[in-house]
Amino acid sequence: MGVGFESVVAKELQALGYNTRTEDGRVFFEGGQADVVRTNLWLRSADRIKILLKEFRVTDFETLYDQVNALDWAELLPVDAKFPVQGRAVRSKLHSEPDVQSIVKKAIVDKMTEQYHRRGFLPETGAVYPLDIRIYKDVARVALDTTGESLFKRGYRVEHGGAPLKENFAAGLLKLTPFNGTHPLIDPMTGSGTLAIEAALIGKNVAPGTWRSFTYDQFDWFDAKLHPAQVAQAKTLVHPLEAPILACDIDQSILEIAKVNAHNAGVLQDISFKQVAVKDFATELENGVIIANPPYGKRLKDRDQVATLYQEMGQTLGPLTSFSQYYLASAPFFEQAFGKRATKKRKLFNGNLRVDFYQYWANRK
Ligand SMILES: C[S@@+](CC[C@H](N)C(=O)[O-])C[C@H]1O[C@@H](n2cnc3c(N)ncnc32)[C@H](O)[C@@H]1O
C-alpha cells in the first residue's frame, strides 16, 4: 500500500467485517482461505495479502535459523515448490538483508530435504510460493505472499510513458474523499484515467481483482473452487453507476489511452471523457467530488508553469464550492497559487515522492 494508507486499508478491511490491528505499516486481520480470496479480490488500496506463518524475537542468526527450521515446511511447500525468499531488516540487530535472506532460505532447504528425504537437492521447478522475512525492531515475521504481482496491477492498464498513479494509490485517495458513487465525480486532469476508472469501479461495486490471477491459484493445498466461486459472486454484485463521472485533460492523446484503460476495466460507458484545458473548464454538475493529480513540476524550470496551472485551477475550480475538492501536489506553493487555504492537508508518499493531499471541503447546496 502507499505509505500513509494504513488507516485506509484498515477501514476497507473493517467494512468487509474484519477486526484489524495496525503495526509497522502493516494491517493484520484473521481469516481462512476464503478470506484470502475475498481480500485479494476486494481490497482497493492494499498492496499484497500475506499469510503470517510465524512471529518471533530474534537478535542472532542461530535463533533465526532454528525458528524458521522449526516450521513444518513440507506441509506448506510441495517437493518441487519454487520458493524465492525476500528479506527485509529495519532497526534491528540483524541488519544484513542478504544474510537474513540466505539463512532463512538455508533453514527451509535443510528442513525440506530432511522431510522429503532429498539429500540437499530441491528442484524448485514447480509452482511459486513467494516467502518473505521481515525483521522490524528485532521482531521477525515470516510470511507467504498470496498475491504475487502487487494488487495495484489490476490488469486493465495499457503500458505507456507519463506518470500514471498506481491503481491502489488512486483508490486510496478516493477512499479519503466522501465519494461513493451517488454524487458526481470530476477529474479535470485525468491523464491515463486512473482516478476516474477507480471511481467508476467503486461506484459500480466492481471487485478490483476481477480480471487477474493470484499466487494462491497455484498453491496445491488451496481450495481451487473458492476463486471462481467468489469471482462469479462478485459479478452478481455489480450495479449501475448512479451519478456521472467526468474525466478531462488538455491532451487528446492521453485521453485516448484513458479510454482504452476504461474499456479494459469495463467502465468506458460510465465515464465522459472531454478534452479541455483547466482554464476553460466549466460544469453544470453540483454537489460532488473534484479530485486531481496535476503535474508536479518537479524540475525547477517547470515551476512557473505549474504555478500558473494551479492558479488557473483556483480560478475555474475554486468557485465550485458545492464540490469537495482534493488535489495531490508536491509543490509547497500549491495553496498560495490556488488562492485558497486547504481545509485539511494529508501527508502521503507517492512512491518515494513526498506529496500533500489538499482537501477543500464543500458547502453543499
Ligand atoms: C500527473 S498527470 C495525471 C496522471 C493521472 N492521475 C493518471 O493516473 O494517469 C497530469 C495530467 O494533467 C494534464 N494537464 C496538464 N496541464 C493541463 C491543463 N492546463 N489542463 C488540463 N489538463 C492538464 C496532463 O496532460 C497530464 O495528463
The ligand as an SDF file (V2000), in Angstrom:
LIG
                    3D

 27 29  0  0  0  0  0  0  0  0999 V2000
    0.3210   13.7510  -13.4110 C   0  0  0  0  0  0  0  0  0  0  0  0
   -0.6720   13.6250  -14.7900 S   0  0  0  0  0  0  0  0  0  0  0  0
   -2.1460   12.8500  -14.2090 C   0  0  0  0  0  0  0  0  0  0  0  0
   -1.9600   11.3790  -14.1240 C   0  0  0  0  0  0  0  0  0  0  0  0
   -3.2390   10.6360  -13.8360 C   0  0  0  0  0  0  0  0  0  0  0  0
   -3.7070   10.8270  -12.4690 N   0  0  0  0  0  0  0  0  0  0  0  0
   -3.0680    9.1580  -14.1480 C   0  0  0  0  0  0  0  0  0  0  0  0
   -3.1750    8.3290  -13.2350 O   0  0  0  0  0  0  0  0  0  0  0  0
   -2.7420    8.8270  -15.2860 O   0  0  0  0  0  0  0  0  0  0  0  0
   -1.2240   15.2690  -15.0870 C   0  0  0  0  0  0  0  0  0  0  0  0
   -2.1300   15.4590  -16.2820 C   0  0  0  0  0  0  0  0  0  0  0  0
   -2.5040   16.8420  -16.3360 O   0  0  0  0  0  0  0  0  0  0  0  0
   -2.7030   17.1840  -17.6770 C   0  0  0  0  0  0  0  0  0  0  0  0
   -2.6380   18.6520  -17.8160 N   0  0  0  0  0  0  0  0  0  0  0  0
   -1.5340   19.4360  -17.7700 C   0  0  0  0  0  0  0  0  0  0  0  0
   -1.8870   20.7220  -17.9210 N   0  0  0  0  0  0  0  0  0  0  0  0
   -3.2290   20.7600  -18.0600 C   0  0  0  0  0  0  0  0  0  0  0  0
   -4.1800   21.7940  -18.2630 C   0  0  0  0  0  0  0  0  0  0  0  0
   -3.8040   23.0610  -18.3450 N   0  0  0  0  0  0  0  0  0  0  0  0
   -5.4790   21.4530  -18.3670 N   0  0  0  0  0  0  0  0  0  0  0  0
   -5.8810   20.1490  -18.2770 C   0  0  0  0  0  0  0  0  0  0  0  0
   -5.0070   19.1290  -18.1080 N   0  0  0  0  0  0  0  0  0  0  0  0
   -3.7090   19.4110  -17.9990 C   0  0  0  0  0  0  0  0  0  0  0  0
   -1.5760   16.4610  -18.4020 C   0  0  0  0  0  0  0  0  0  0  0  0
   -1.8880   16.2920  -19.7840 O   0  0  0  0  0  0  0  0  0  0  0  0
   -1.4860   15.1410  -17.6290 C   0  0  0  0  0  0  0  0  0  0  0  0
   -2.2170   14.1340  -18.2680 O   0  0  0  0  0  0  0  0  0  0  0  0
  1  2  1  0
  2  3  1  0
  2 10  1  0
  3  4  1  0
  4  5  1  0
  5  6  1  0
  5  7  1  0
  7  8  2  0
  7  9  1  0
 10 11  1  0
 11 12  1  0
 11 26  1  0
 12 13  1  0
 13 14  1  0
 13 24  1  0
 14 15  1  0
 14 23  1  0
 15 16  2  0
 16 17  1  0
 17 18  1  0
 17 23  2  0
 18 19  1  0
 18 20  2  0
 20 21  1  0
 21 22  2  0
 22 23  1  0
 24 25  1  0
 24 26  1  0
 26 27  1  0
M  CHG  2   2   1   9  -1
M  END
$$$$
